[in-house]
Amino acid sequence: VGGVWLVGAIHRTLMRESRLAREDSLTRLPNRREFHDRGRQVFAQAQRQGAPFTAVFIDLDRFKEINDTRGHEVGYQLLKAVADVMLKHVRASDIPGRLGGDEFALLLPNMKADAASAYVKDLRHRLLDAMHAQRWPVTFSIGVASYRQTPQDFDALLKQADALMYEVKRGSRDSVLLHEY
């Protein structure tokens, strides 16, 4: 009986460790590794189907100011609030992720640019509402790369969405920049 218990305990520990290795411990979103692994799977499927595909990069404007003035615990609460809004908003087929720090991303398989535009604008409004509810002066710089047909290179797709997000950061911030390809 002791051996069976030990095997069960080891199995539960391995399962927990496996989950933790793929999940951001703070937000419970997929971490960078899991985001990329799951993303490559849905990307390959969308390629085979010739389906549209959209990638979204989200950066939190003025997040460092919150950490510096209100402390890291408030910063953690803020990151959790962002993740909660994302999780409530995503479709079952979407892949959200926390890539690190205050950068988040979403993969939207089978979503065309016009639908992605409405979807991301709605998400941004929900995120802003969550920030206003806590009186956090945080806004969102969002880059969206939307393809009519899934492109050949997953990494290039991600770099395109990231570059669009940085274009927003260099400009006015607090907005969405979507390009359709």
Secondary structure, 3 states (H helix, E strand, C coil): CHHHHHHHHHHHHHHHHHHHHHECCCCCCECHHHHHHHHHHHHHHHHHHCCCEEEEEEEEECHHHHHHHHCHHHHHHHHHHHHHHHHHHCCCCCEEEEEECCEEEEEEECCCHHHHHHHHHHHHHHHHHHHHHCCCCCEEEEEEEEECCCCCCHHHHHHHHHHHHHHHHHCCCCEEEEEEC
